[in-house]
Amino acid sequence: MKKIISVAVALCIAITSLFTSVYAMADSKVTSGDIKKKLNDTASYLLSEKKADFDVENVKSLVSYINAGIDVNDYKDEFTKSVKENLDSNSGKIIAVVGYDENNNWAPIKGESAGVYANVITALDYFGFDVKNYEGINLVENFKNVKLNKDHENQYLFSSIFAVAEKYGLADTLKTAQNFLLNNFYEFGTGSTYYTSTDSDAQLVVALAPYSNKYKSVIDDTLNCMESYKADGGYLYNLDKVYNYNTGELEDPVISGNSTGLALAAYSAVNDFDKAQKIYNEIVNSFECKDVKGAYAYTAGGDENALATADVFTGLTKFYEVLKIKETKDALTTTTTTAPANNITTTTTTSTSQAAVAKIKAPKKTSIKKVKGAKKAISVTWKKVSGAKGYQVQVATNKKFKKNKKTVTIKKQKTTKTTVKKLKAKKKYYVRVRTYKIVNGKRAYSSWSKVKSVKTK
């Protein structure tokens, strides 16, 4: 009898310990390092599933990797080749598929799109090209001059449109695009009207989140609409019944990895960390494929799905950004609690520790060792800087670096030499170099080196 009681007690203790561990895991907070690893794994999976070259038509996918901090320099040649061919074929403009004609066997409709221009500019800028003088064409000017057309613009690309307009100081273009988005793809109480769904609501929120002071009521309303699609374990695409091709019947909708991944992006974009953490846990529990590293399923517990994985990748990218911001803020403020002899507890908040300051300090500057002119090119050698992530080399035909400017970004810290090509022949160029490192997912640059000059041949 004593033996039976002992076994029962031991079993109870084991079960209690198990549940304690499970709850502790559920309450534990994920770190940006955890998410960065998942982003790398997911990028590796998606790139292994890549079916075609990165070109103008699928530039959105390329930019998603860039936004996540994934090195895509291996695809530079295939992408730039596509851009050059597109520009040559269309008299200096970028023309892409912007829709499909349902009355003509879904034939593709081609035209100019501000969203496509924005992503092409983002990618070329990442690869170190001067987008204001790419192959002799000012792509920023082309982007600014695109007349927004509801049939040509994908609502999911407006975050890119806003970012490029802001980066290049196009205040009127930014304002026009924001008004266009709200006038054509939003309705109070409905949310996004692009497609009435979690996916479209989430993308609308992501686009407007950087301007939350101005559009708070729209964001709050859209998030409220999106919550109508919330179900146990994740988010539905929408509330419409789904046709089952196997049974020939309409069935209730189920939660999807795509929609839950984009919901994560939305709440991360508005810095709702607690909500984002809960959605992240749902993604891991419901959609992460345990047997395929970096892959996610469309339905809970289902097989790997590249489209669902791509939307989860978008969510993880935004979640990583909000985690980095939160961790930096936490590092900038340290709170210590002490209990003096009188047993009265006091809490003291102090400013940044020296370690935290070091994390966000700009890298050291470099110096140019040698510049040498070649035929329509310049060879530049500089001093290697420890702690830098990479370098940026810039040349121009005037000392203020305003005329014929060209910028090349070097991604490897060990690389200390490059050749800037496709310059004007027999022309004097000024050269400077700076270092950079990644802080909170963004580049932090050093000051420029001393300027040197050289003449091309």
N, C-alpha and C positions, 0 to 999 in steps of 0.2 A: 504493500500500500504506500509506504513511504517513497518507494522507488517511482511509483506512478505519479505521486504528487510532485516529486523532484523534476520529473520529465515535463510535467505540465507547467510548472513554474519556469523552467528553462525555456520552454516554447513561448510562453507569454512574454518573457524578457526579450527573446529574439524578435518576436513580432513587433513589440514596442520599439525596439532598436531600429528595425527596418522602416517603420512608419516615420520615426524621428528623422532618419536619414533622408527619406523621400521628401518630407516637408522642408527640411533644411535646404535640399537641392532646389526645391521650388521657390524658396525665398531668396536664394543666392542671386546676386546681381552679376550680370555678364560684363566683361570689360571690353574696351576697344580692341585690345590685343586678340581676344577671342573672336570678335567679328572680323578683324583683318584677316585672320587665318581662314575663316569661312569664305570671305570674299576671294581670297587667292585660290582656294579649292574650287569654288563655283566658277571662277573665271577659267580655270584649267579645264573643267568639264565642258563649259560652253564652247571654248575655243577648239576642243577636241571634236565637238559636234558640228563645227563650222563647215557649211556645205559649199560656200562660194567666196570669192575674193571680197574684201571690203571695198566698196565702191560708192559712188554718189547715191545710189538707190538704197543702200543699207548703212549709210553713214551714222544713223541714230544708234545702231549697235556698237559701232566703233567708239562713239563718244561716251557711251555708257561705261566702257572700260576705262577711258581717260578720266571720267569723273570719279571712278572708284580707285584711282591711283595705280592701275595696272599698266605695266610697261607693254606698249603695243608698237614699239619701233620696228619690229620685224615686218610689220604690215605697211610701212611707210611707202615703199616703192609701188606696191599694187594699188594703194589708195590714190597717190598723187598721179599715177598714170591714168586712172579713171577720171580724175578731175580735169586733167589737161585735155583728154580726148573729148570730154563733155563740152568744155569751153571752146575747143577748136570746131566742134560740130555745130555749135549754136551761136556763132558770132560773138563770142566773149561772154555769153550768159550761161547759167546753169539751169538746165531743163531736166526735170525728173518726173516720174510717175506720181501724180497727185490724186488719183482716184480711178474709178472704173465705171464704164457706161453700162448700166444694167439693161438698157434698151438695145444694146448692140453686143450681145453675148459677152458682157462684162469686159469689153475691150479696154485696155489701159488708156487713161487720159493723162496727157503730159502738159506741163507748164512750169512757170516759176513759182517757187514757194519760199516765203521768208524763213520758215522753219528749216527747210533743207539748206538754204544759204547759211543760216546760223550754225548748224552742225558742221557744215563743210569748213566754215571759218574757224570754229573751235578746234577741229582736227588739224587743219593746216597750221594754226597757231601753235598747237602742241608739238608739231613736228619741226617748229622753228622757222616757218616761212613768214615773210612779210605779206600779210593778207591785203594790204593796201596797194601792193605792187606785185601781184602774183602772176607771172607770165605776162607782165605788162598791163594787168587788169586790176582795178581797185574793187575787190570783192565786197568791201564794206560799203562802198558807194552803191553797188548793185543791190545789196541787201536793203539799204535804206530806201531805194527807189521802187522796191517791189510793192505793188498795190495789193493789199490784203483782200483775199477772195475766200469766202466761206467754203467753196467747193475745192479750193486748193490747199487749205491749211488744215493740218492735223492738230487737234486740240492738245495732243500729248507733246507737241514740240514747242509750246509757248514758253516753257521755262527756259529753253535754249534761246528763243527770240529775245526774251527779256534780258537774259544774261549778256548777250552780245551787244544789244542796244546800250546797256548800262556801261559795259566795259569800254566801248568806243565813244562814249559821251553823246549818244544820240537821244537826247531827252524827248524830243518831239516824237521820234519813232517809238520809244518806250511807251509814252502816254497813249499814242494811237493804238498800239498793239494791245495794251491793257484794256482800253475801252472796247476794242473790237472783240476781245475774248469774252468780256462780260455781256456785250450786246448780242452776241451770236451763239454763245455756248453756256449761258447761265440763266436760271430762272429761280426767283425766291420760292422756297418751299419745295422745289424739285431738285435743286443742285445743278449739276452739269446736264445739259441737254444734248451733248454730243452723242453719247449713248447713256441712257438712264441706268447707271450701274455703279458699283463700288469702284471699278477701275477708272471711270471717267471722273467721278467725284474726287478720287485720290489725286489724279493728275492735275485737276484744277487747283486743289489745295497746294500741291507742291509748287505750282507756278506762281501762286499769289503769296505764299508764305514769307518770302523776303520783304514783302510790302504789307505786312500784317497790320501796321499802324493805320494804314489807309483803307485796307479791305477786311478789317476784323469781322464785321457783320456778315460779309459774304463767306468768309472762311468758316465761321461758327455755324452758319446755316448749312453750308455744304457738308461739314462734318456731321451735323445732326441728321441730314438726309442719308449720308453714308451709313450711319448707325442703324438705319432701318433694315439694312442687309446683314446685320450681325447675327450669327447663329453660334451654337455651341462648337467650340474648336476652331473657329475662323470666320471668314466672310463669304457670303454668297455673291455671285456675279450680280444678280438682281432677283426679284421675287417671281419672275415669270417661270411657268412650268417648262420642263425640258423634254424634248421629244426623244424617246428611246428607240433607236433604229432596230434594236433586236426584238423588242416586244410590240413596236408600233403604237405605243401608248405615251401619253403625256405624264411625266412624273414630277414630283416636287424637286426644286433645285437643291443642290448640295454645296457645301463649302468648297472653295477651290484655292489651290496654291497661288494662282495668279492674283486673284482678288485680295487674298490675305497678305501677300507680299507687297502689293501697292498700298494697302491700308497701313502697313508698317511704314512705308515711305511718307505717307501723309502726316501721321502723328509725329514722326521723327522731324519732319520739316517744320512743324509748329512748336518743336521743343517740348512736347508732352512726353517726357521720359517714362513716366510710370505706365502710361497707356502703351507706348511703344514696347516697353519691356514685356508686357503681358502678351501682346500680339507676337512678338518674337518667340516667346515660349510656345505659343500655339503653332507657329510654323515648324519649330523643332519637333514638337510632339505629333503633329498631324501630317506633315508633308515632307519632312527630310527623309531621303532614302538612305537607310542604314547600310545597304549593300553596294551603293554606288557613290563614291566620294564626291561631294560637291553638287549632287543632283537633288532635285525636288520634284514632287508629284503634283499632278493636276487635282486629283481627288485624294482625300485622306487615306493614307495607307496604300496608295496606288503605286504604279511603276513610274520610273523616271520620265520626265517630260521637259524637253528643252525650252518650250515656250513658258511653262510655269516657272522653270528655273531662272529664266531671264527676268521675269517680274519680281521674283524673290530677290534676285541680285540687285535690282533697283531699290528694293526696300532695305536690304542690308547696307547698301551704300549710304543711304540717308541716315540709317540707324548708327552707322559708324561715325558719321559726322557729328550727330548730337551727343554721342558718348564722348568723343574727343573734347567737345566744348565743355561738357559737364565735368570731365576729369581735370581739365585745365583750370576751371573755376574752383574746383575742390582743392587743387594744389595751390592756388593763389590765396586761399583762406584756410588756415589751420586752426582748429578749435581744440583746446585742451581743458580738461576738467580736473580740479583738485579739491581735496577735502582737508581743510586746515584743522588745527587742533580743536577748534570750537565746534567741529562737525558741521559747519555751514558750507555747503558746496558752492563753489564759484566757478563760472565759465569765462574763459578769456579767449577772445578772438584776435588773432594777430595776422598781419599782412604776409605777403609772399615769403616763403623760405628761399634761401639762396639757390637750392636745388631746383625749385620751380621756376625761378627767374632764368636759370641756365637753360631750361628746356625751350624757352621761347626767344632766346637771344639770337640775333641774326648771325650768320656764319662770318668767319674772317674773310677779308678781301684777298684777292690774288694779285699778281703782277705779271705783266707781259715780258717774256724772255726774248722773243724774237718775232718779227713779222717779215715776210718775204713776198714780193710781188711775182705773179706768174701770169700766163695768158688768160686774161679775163677772170683772174682768181687771186686770192691772197692766202698764204699759209701763215697760221698763227700758232705760236707755242707759248704756254704760260706755266706758272708755278703751281704745283699740286698743293691743295689745302686739305689738311686732315679735318674730318668732321663735316665736310661738305657732301651734299648728295650729288651735285653735278655743277655744270658751268653754263654760262650764257655768253656767247661771243657776238658782238655787234659791230657792224661796219657802216659807214655813211660817207658821203662826199663833202660834208661840211662839219665843222667842229661841234655844232649843236646837235648833230645826229638827227637832222630833220629831212635832209635830201637823200634820195636813193638809199634809204636805210634797209639793212638786211640783218636779221637776227638768226643765229643758230644755237640751238639748245643741245648741250652734251649731257647725257643721262648717267654717265659713269664717272665716279670720283677719280679713278686712276687715269682716265684719258686726259692728256695735257697738250694735245695738238689736234688741229683740224684745218681743213681747207674750205674757205668760203668761195663758192663757184658762181658762175653766171653773172659776173660783174661787168661793168663797162670797161672797154679796152683803153689802155693808156690814160687812165684817170687816177688822180690822187684820192686815196681813201684814208679815213681816220678809223682807228681800231681801238676798242676797249673790251674788257672782259670782267665778269663778276661771277661770284659763286652763289649757290642757293642750297637750301635744305628744305625738307617738308615739315611744316608745323600745322597741326590740326587739319591735315589733308590738303593744305595750300602751300605754295612756295614762298619762302622767306628769303629775300635776296640780300647780299652784302652790297656795300657801295661799289661803284665802278673802279676799275684800276686806272692808273694814269694812261692817258691817250697817246697812242703812237700812230704815225702816218707812214704810208707806203704807196708806191705807184704801181698799178697793174701794167702788164705788157700787152 
